Amino acid sequence: MSLTYASYLELNQVLSAQHPRSEGPEHDEMLFIIIHQVYELWFKQVLHETDYLITLLRQNDRTRILHTQRRILTIFKTLVSQIDILETMTPLEFLSFRDRLESASGFQSFQFRELEFLLGYKRRHVMAHYADDPAVLARLETRFAKPTLWDAFLHLLALNGYPIPPEILQRDVTEPVRPSPEIQGVLKTVYQQDPHMLRICERLIDLDEGIQEWRYRHIKMVERTIGTKKGTGGSAGVGYLQTTLKPLFPDLWAIRADL
C-alpha cells in the first residue's frame, strides 16, 4: 500500500486519541482535550528545536542559531495565542466536566518539566511527582543532568574569544542558572562591540519574555476560570503559578540598567 497523507501523519491514531470522560459528553471537554494535546505536540517540537539550538551554539554556527531561535520564538507565539481559544470556555462550561479530570493536572506535564530543565529552571524535587512512572522519571533524570541552553550560550561566547571564567563553564549544571557579575561584564562588552552576537542575546531575551508571557497568560486564564480555587489534581492553582513568573536568563536582564 502506497504512503498517503493519512498514513504518513498516522491520523487514525491522532484523531482517535480524544476520549471525553463526562456524560453526554459535555460539549467543551473536547476542546479542553484537543488544546492540551496540541500543547504537548508543540512542547515536543520546542524540545526538538532547543536541543538543535544547543548543538548549533556549541558549533558556533551563528547563522543557523538565529534561524532556529526565530522558529522557537514563533512557536511560543502560537502557544500564547492558543490561550485565546481556551478562554472562549466560560467557568461554568469548565466546571461541567472538571470533576472528571480527577487527579489529572497540567502540572504533571513531563515535557514542560523537561523544557524548564533545558532552559535552566532546575528543581530536583519536582521529579517526585513522577515516581510512579519509571520511564518518565528516567527521561527527566537524563534531562536534569544535561547542560542548559544558557550553558551552551556561554560556550559560544568562549568560542568567540570572550573571557568566560572556567569555573562558570564547568559549573554544576544540575544547579539553577544564577546571576553572575563576571558574565554581566562580558555581556556589556558584547552589546557595545559585537552586533551579531548582540542579536543572539536579544533573541534569548525574546525567548525569556515569550515564556514569561505564556506563563502570565496561563495564570490569568486559570484565574478567570477557577479564581483562587485549588487547581486540578490538588495543585495550588494560581498561587503556585505566580511563583513561576521569573526570568530564566537573569544576566541578560541585569545589564540593561548599565548600558
N, C-alpha and C positions, 0 to 999 in steps of 0.2 A: 504493500500500500504506500502510495506517494505521500510525502510530507504535505500537510495542509496548514492553513492558518491556525485552525483549532488544535490540531495535534502538536504543532510547534510550541504553542503557548500553553498546552495542556489545559485547555479551557474546561473540559469535563470535570477536572479536579477543582479548578479555581472557582467555577460557578456553582459547584455543589458543596462548597465549604461554608455556607451560611445556614446556621441551624438555630433560629429563634426558639427560646425556651418558654415564652409567655403563651398563655392560652389565646387562641384566635388565629395567629399570634397578633400581639399588639402591633399596629402599623409601623411605629417608629423604631422598633427593635431592629428591623432590617437595616435601616440607616446607621444605627449605632454600631452594628457588627461590621458593616462594609467600611465605614470610616476608619475603624480601628485596624481592620485587616490591611487597608491601604497604607495606614501609618507604618505598620510593621514591614510592608514591602519597601517603603521609602527608607526606613531605618536600615534595612538590608543594603540598599543601594548606597546610602551615605557611608556605611561602614566599608563597603567595597571601594568607594571613591577616596575615602580618607586613608585607607591602607595604601592605595596607589599614590596619593599625595605624599605620604611619608617616604615611599620609595624614591619619588622624584626629588624630594628635598635632600635626601642622602646622596643622590646622583648629581646634584647641582644643576638640574635641568630646569632653568628658570623660566623658559617659555612655556613648557608643559605645566609647570607649577601654577602659573597664573590661570591657564586654561582650566585646570582641574579645580582650583579654588572657585572660579566663576560657576562651574557646574554645581558644586556643593551648595554655594550660596543660592542658586536658582532653585534647587530642591527645597531648601529651607523656606523660601518664599512660598512655595507650594504647600508646605506643611502648615505655615501660618494661615494661608487662605482657606485650608480645609476646615479651620475652626468656624469660619463664616457659615459653612454648611451645617455643622453640628449645632450652631446657635439658632438655627431655624426650628429646633426642637424645644418646646416650652418645658418648664419644670414639671407640669402635670403629665406631659407626654412621656418624659423620662421616668417619672415615678410609676407610670402604668406598668413598667416591666423591671424596674430597678431591683426589686426583691429577688428576681430570677437570677441575678448575677451572683448571688450568694457570696462566696469569699473571693470571687474574681475581681481584680483591680488592675488598672493601667500601671500602678506602682510596681507590678510584678513583671513588666516588660523587660526581659533579659537583654534584648537587643539595645534598648535605650541605656541600660546599665553598661553594656559594652561601649557604647558611644561616649558615655560620661568618662569611663576609664581611659578611652583613647584620647579624649580631649584634656585629660589631666585632673578630672574631678574624681579622685580615688578615695574610697572609703571601704575598708575591708568588711566592716560589719554588715553592709547591705547584702553580702553573699549568704548570710544566714537564712535569708528568705528563700533560698533555692536548695536547701539541704536535702529536700526530698526528691530532687531531680539530679542524679549524678552527672548526666551528660551536660546539662546546662551549667552546673557548678564547675565542671572541668573546663568548659568553654570560658567562663568568667575568670577562673583562676589563671588561665593562659593569657587572657587579655590584661588582667591586673598586673602580671609580671613583665609586660612589654613596655618599652619606652613610649612616650606620648607624642602627639603631634608637636607640642612645644619643644620636646627634646630633639626632634628631627629638625625643627626650625633653628635651634641653637647650633646644631651640627652644620647646617647650611651656612650660618654666619661664620663659623670657624673655617669651613672650606674656602670662604671668600676673604680670609685674612683678618677677620675681626678677633680681638683678644678675649675669647670666652674662657674664663677660668677653668682649668682641668677638673677641679672638684665639682663644678656645676655640670660639665659634660659627662662626668662619671657619677652623678648623683644616684641615690636610691630611687629608682623610677616607680617604686610602689608607694612613694610618698606623694601627696598632692603638690601641684605646682604652686610655689610661693614667690612673692616679690623678691627681687634681688637688686640692690643699688648698683652692683657691678654691671649687670645686664642692662639696667636703665641707662647707665653711662654709654654703653656700646650703642644702644638704640638711638640715643640722641645724635650720635655721630652718623648713624645710618640715615636718619631723617634730614640731616644737614648736608650730606655729601653723596648719597647713593640713591638717585631717583628710582632705579629699577628695583632695588631691594625694598625701598620705601613702599612701592606698590604691593609687594608681597605682604609687608607688615599691615598695610591698610586693609587688605583682604582678610587677614587674620582678625582684625578688629571688626570687619563686616560680619565675619562668621560668629564671633563672640556676641556681637549685638543682635544678630539674627536669632541665635539660640535663646538669648535673654528675651527677645520679642516673643518667640514662640512660648517660652515659659510664662511670660506675663499674660499673653492672650489665653493660655490654658487656665491660668489662675482665675482670670475674670470670667471665663466660660463656666468653670466649676462653681464660682461664687454666684453667678446669676442663675445657675441651675439648681444647686442644693444649698446655697447660702453657707452658713457655718457648720452644717451637719458634718458628721464624720464621712469620709469617703467610702466607696465600696471596698469590701474586704477588710474594713475596720481601720483603714489608714486615717491619718489626722486631717485629711482633706485640705482645705485652703491654708490652714495654719502651717502644715508641712510644706506645701508647695511654695509658700512665700520665702521659706528659708533657703530654697534652691536658687533664688534670683540673685546671682552674684557673678562677677566676671571670671572667665576662665584663664585669661592671659593678663594678669594684673600689671605686669611691667609695661605693656603697651598702653595701658590707660594712665599709668602713673606719670609718664614722661610728658604728657600734654600740657601740664601746668608750667613746664620749664623750657618749652621750645621757643 
